Amino acid sequence: MSRPDYYKFLSSRANLIEPSPIREMVSKIAVKSKTRQVISFAAGEPDPDVIPRELYAELSSELFKKVRIIGNYSPADGVIDLKNEIAGFMKEFEGVSTNPENIVVTLGGSQAIDLIGRLLLDPGDMVLTENPSYVNTLLVWKHYGVQIKGIPMDDHGLIPEELDKTLSKLSKEGKRVKLLYTIPTGQNPSGLTLAPERRKHVLEIASKYDILVVEDTAYNHLLYEPIEVKTLRSMDKEGRVIYVGSFSKVLGTGLRIGWLEGPLEIVEKAKMAKGPMDMCPPVPMQYLVLEVLRNKVFKHVKERAIETYRLKRDLMINAIEKYLPGIKYTRPVAGMFVLIWLPRNIEAAQFTEILLEKYDVAAIPATPFYTDESGRSVVRLNFSMAKTDLIDEGIRRIGELLKELTT
């Protein structure tokens, strides 16, 4: 018997699946690192030395002794005590008053984003995002057959006037726009933060055109300058904002604990959809995060992270100014990322391939984060995971490659 042609069994939806450039680069780094030291500006994760691993070990040891059901399922929407703590967390840190009933604990913020796609998006729907935007959100929502249009940004984040203009044009064309996806603080990949006055304007535009706003707050707690940043959810008077929360960028990406917060009509459907999908989030991790919140450890870890990443950000910016003179780049006040613009005749994908193979430096081409062709020469650099004593050298090597390709 011949081997089956597996491709003929794939669903039509499988044709909408595209690889994540981040995961592909991480795999290449892993292979390269077996034989060479790689300076990595690739993955957007916390520094392992900032994560309080010893504390987690102590708490986990105690939890496995005292929580009899820690090895069993929890409710699909999460341990009730954790939901209570998250509601309190949102009040304390985000200025959002909510109830545990409006919260669904998820496998990181990523599952919350996927749930929103499952519940709200139909094939052919139009979704608006910042341009560029988080590539994995773009990829997962494409699974649902939607059209995605990016809204331009400047140094102050998404441009509300462009949002208004786009919505007006699409409305006249009879196209249905359901929602705007935004990362207003420490945006991924740009590192940009939406200016306070623009936040109010974005909500006014959402009301004007009757669309929902999905606010991804993954980087809200990595703020490096003394500025006040209010969440869109805390400013929302109409219930238009669906809040996606995550502990990943402060407490650790491997914990996989995030949450969705929103109106009961959507949250109840999210619970129904989620149950058959994964039964529940990882119960030991739920209880670990619960203890971290109960013991008021989050603020301490957050402060340590901010101190560490602010230093790394400054080292990266200084190195860019030293080794990449004249290059356009973003200056993040929050988050984990800096974008750099290469000369227009250099493609970011080719540049990062050579950078890894020849110079042992890993970076992510920002091209897939864009909804159009405007990002073909843009590279994303992460500073949170980079080793402090290698940041300068890594940027120097980027400068060396740039000289090689332009002279």
TAUR-V963051 format. One record per residue. N is the residue number from 1. SS is DSSP state (alpha for helix, beta for strand, coil for the rest). Layout:
n->N ss->SS
n->N ss->SS
//
This chain:
n->1 ss->coil
n->2 ss->coil
n->3 ss->coil
n->4 ss->coil
n->5 ss->coil
n->6 ss->alpha
n->7 ss->alpha
n->8 ss->alpha
n->9 ss->alpha
n->10 ss->coil
n->11 ss->coil
n->12 ss->alpha
n->13 ss->alpha
n->14 ss->alpha
n->15 ss->alpha
n->16 ss->alpha
n->17 ss->coil
n->18 ss->coil
n->19 ss->coil
n->20 ss->coil
n->21 ss->alpha
n->22 ss->alpha
n->23 ss->alpha
n->24 ss->alpha
n->25 ss->alpha
n->26 ss->alpha
n->27 ss->alpha
n->28 ss->alpha
n->29 ss->alpha
n->30 ss->alpha
n->31 ss->alpha
n->32 ss->alpha
n->33 ss->alpha
n->34 ss->coil
n->35 ss->coil
n->36 ss->coil
n->37 ss->coil
n->38 ss->coil
n->39 ss->beta
n->40 ss->beta
n->41 ss->coil
n->42 ss->coil
n->43 ss->coil
n->44 ss->coil
n->45 ss->coil
n->46 ss->coil
n->47 ss->coil
n->48 ss->coil
n->49 ss->coil
n->50 ss->coil
n->51 ss->coil
n->52 ss->coil
n->53 ss->alpha
n->54 ss->alpha
n->55 ss->alpha
n->56 ss->alpha
n->57 ss->alpha
n->58 ss->alpha
n->59 ss->alpha
n->60 ss->alpha
n->61 ss->alpha
n->62 ss->alpha
n->63 ss->alpha
n->64 ss->alpha
n->65 ss->alpha
n->66 ss->alpha
n->67 ss->coil
n->68 ss->coil
n->69 ss->coil
n->70 ss->coil
n->71 ss->coil
n->72 ss->coil
n->73 ss->coil
n->74 ss->coil
n->75 ss->coil
n->76 ss->coil
n->77 ss->coil
n->78 ss->coil
n->79 ss->coil
n->80 ss->alpha
n->81 ss->alpha
n->82 ss->alpha
n->83 ss->alpha
n->84 ss->alpha
n->85 ss->alpha
n->86 ss->alpha
n->87 ss->alpha
n->88 ss->alpha
n->89 ss->alpha
n->90 ss->alpha
n->91 ss->alpha
n->92 ss->alpha
n->93 ss->alpha
n->94 ss->alpha
n->95 ss->coil
n->96 ss->coil
n->97 ss->coil
n->98 ss->coil
n->99 ss->coil
n->100 ss->alpha
n->101 ss->alpha
n->102 ss->alpha
n->103 ss->beta
n->104 ss->beta
n->105 ss->beta
n->106 ss->beta
n->107 ss->beta
n->108 ss->alpha
n->109 ss->alpha
n->110 ss->alpha
n->111 ss->alpha
n->112 ss->alpha
n->113 ss->alpha
n->114 ss->alpha
n->115 ss->alpha
n->116 ss->alpha
n->117 ss->alpha
n->118 ss->alpha
n->119 ss->alpha
n->120 ss->alpha
n->121 ss->coil
n->122 ss->coil
n->123 ss->coil
n->124 ss->coil
n->125 ss->coil
n->126 ss->beta
n->127 ss->beta
n->128 ss->beta
n->129 ss->beta
n->130 ss->beta
n->131 ss->beta
n->132 ss->coil
n->133 ss->coil
n->134 ss->coil
n->135 ss->alpha
n->136 ss->alpha
n->137 ss->alpha
n->138 ss->alpha
n->139 ss->alpha
n->140 ss->alpha
n->141 ss->alpha
n->142 ss->alpha
n->143 ss->coil
n->144 ss->coil
n->145 ss->coil
n->146 ss->coil
n->147 ss->beta
n->148 ss->beta
n->149 ss->beta
n->150 ss->beta
n->151 ss->beta
n->152 ss->beta
n->153 ss->beta
n->154 ss->beta
n->155 ss->coil
n->156 ss->coil
n->157 ss->beta
n->158 ss->beta
n->159 ss->coil
n->160 ss->alpha
n->161 ss->alpha
n->162 ss->alpha
n->163 ss->alpha
n->164 ss->alpha
n->165 ss->alpha
n->166 ss->alpha
n->167 ss->alpha
n->168 ss->alpha
n->169 ss->alpha
n->170 ss->alpha
n->171 ss->alpha
n->172 ss->alpha
n->173 ss->coil
n->174 ss->coil
n->175 ss->coil
n->176 ss->coil
n->177 ss->beta
n->178 ss->beta
n->179 ss->beta
n->180 ss->beta
n->181 ss->beta
n->182 ss->beta
n->183 ss->coil
n->184 ss->coil
n->185 ss->coil
n->186 ss->coil
n->187 ss->coil
n->188 ss->coil
n->189 ss->coil
n->190 ss->coil
n->191 ss->coil
n->192 ss->coil
n->193 ss->coil
n->194 ss->coil
n->195 ss->coil
n->196 ss->alpha
n->197 ss->alpha
n->198 ss->alpha
n->199 ss->alpha
n->200 ss->alpha
n->201 ss->alpha
n->202 ss->alpha
n->203 ss->alpha
n->204 ss->alpha
n->205 ss->alpha
n->206 ss->alpha
n->207 ss->alpha
n->208 ss->alpha
n->209 ss->alpha
n->210 ss->coil
n->211 ss->coil
n->212 ss->beta
n->213 ss->beta
n->214 ss->beta
n->215 ss->beta
n->216 ss->beta
n->217 ss->coil
n->218 ss->coil
n->219 ss->coil
n->220 ss->coil
n->221 ss->coil
n->222 ss->coil
n->223 ss->beta
n->224 ss->coil
n->225 ss->coil
n->226 ss->coil
n->227 ss->coil
n->228 ss->coil
n->229 ss->coil
n->230 ss->coil
n->231 ss->coil
n->232 ss->alpha
n->233 ss->alpha
n->234 ss->alpha
n->235 ss->alpha
n->236 ss->coil
n->237 ss->coil
n->238 ss->coil
n->239 ss->coil
n->240 ss->coil
n->241 ss->beta
n->242 ss->beta
n->243 ss->beta
n->244 ss->beta
n->245 ss->beta
n->246 ss->beta
n->247 ss->coil
n->248 ss->alpha
n->249 ss->alpha
n->250 ss->alpha
n->251 ss->alpha
n->252 ss->coil
n->253 ss->alpha
n->254 ss->alpha
n->255 ss->alpha
n->256 ss->coil
n->257 ss->beta
n->258 ss->beta
n->259 ss->beta
n->260 ss->beta
n->261 ss->beta
n->262 ss->coil
n->263 ss->coil
n->264 ss->alpha
n->265 ss->alpha
n->266 ss->alpha
n->267 ss->alpha
n->268 ss->alpha
n->269 ss->alpha
n->270 ss->alpha
n->271 ss->alpha
n->272 ss->alpha
n->273 ss->alpha
n->274 ss->alpha
n->275 ss->alpha
n->276 ss->alpha
n->277 ss->alpha
n->278 ss->alpha
n->279 ss->coil
n->280 ss->coil
n->281 ss->coil
n->282 ss->coil
n->283 ss->alpha
n->284 ss->alpha
n->285 ss->alpha
n->286 ss->alpha
n->287 ss->alpha
n->288 ss->alpha
n->289 ss->alpha
n->290 ss->alpha
n->291 ss->alpha
n->292 ss->alpha
n->293 ss->alpha
n->294 ss->alpha
n->295 ss->coil
n->296 ss->coil
n->297 ss->coil
n->298 ss->alpha
n->299 ss->alpha
n->300 ss->alpha
n->301 ss->alpha
n->302 ss->alpha
n->303 ss->alpha
n->304 ss->alpha
n->305 ss->alpha
n->306 ss->alpha
n->307 ss->alpha
n->308 ss->alpha
n->309 ss->alpha
n->310 ss->alpha
n->311 ss->alpha
n->312 ss->alpha
n->313 ss->alpha
n->314 ss->alpha
n->315 ss->alpha
n->316 ss->alpha
n->317 ss->alpha
n->318 ss->alpha
n->319 ss->alpha
n->320 ss->alpha
n->321 ss->alpha
n->322 ss->alpha
n->323 ss->alpha
n->324 ss->coil
n->325 ss->coil
n->326 ss->coil
n->327 ss->coil
n->328 ss->beta
n->329 ss->beta
n->330 ss->coil
n->331 ss->coil
n->332 ss->coil
n->333 ss->coil
n->334 ss->beta
n->335 ss->coil
n->336 ss->coil
n->337 ss->beta
n->338 ss->beta
n->339 ss->beta
n->340 ss->beta
n->341 ss->beta
n->342 ss->coil
n->343 ss->coil
n->344 ss->coil
n->345 ss->coil
n->346 ss->coil
n->347 ss->coil
n->348 ss->alpha
n->349 ss->alpha
n->350 ss->alpha
n->351 ss->alpha
n->352 ss->alpha
n->353 ss->alpha
n->354 ss->alpha
n->355 ss->alpha
n->356 ss->alpha
n->357 ss->alpha
n->358 ss->alpha
n->359 ss->alpha
n->360 ss->coil
n->361 ss->beta
n->362 ss->beta
n->363 ss->coil
n->364 ss->beta
n->365 ss->beta
n->366 ss->alpha
n->367 ss->alpha
n->368 ss->alpha
n->369 ss->alpha
n->370 ss->coil
n->371 ss->coil
n->372 ss->coil
n->373 ss->alpha
n->374 ss->alpha
n->375 ss->alpha
n->376 ss->coil
n->377 ss->coil
n->378 ss->beta
n->379 ss->beta
n->380 ss->beta
n->381 ss->beta
n->382 ss->beta
n->383 ss->coil
n->384 ss->coil
n->385 ss->coil
n->386 ss->coil
n->387 ss->coil
n->388 ss->alpha
n->389 ss->alpha
n->390 ss->alpha
n->391 ss->alpha
n->392 ss->alpha
n->393 ss->alpha
n->394 ss->alpha
n->395 ss->alpha
n->396 ss->alpha
n->397 ss->alpha
n->398 ss->alpha
n->399 ss->alpha
n->400 ss->alpha
n->401 ss->alpha
n->402 ss->alpha
n->403 ss->alpha
n->404 ss->alpha
n->405 ss->alpha
n->406 ss->alpha
n->407 ss->coil
//
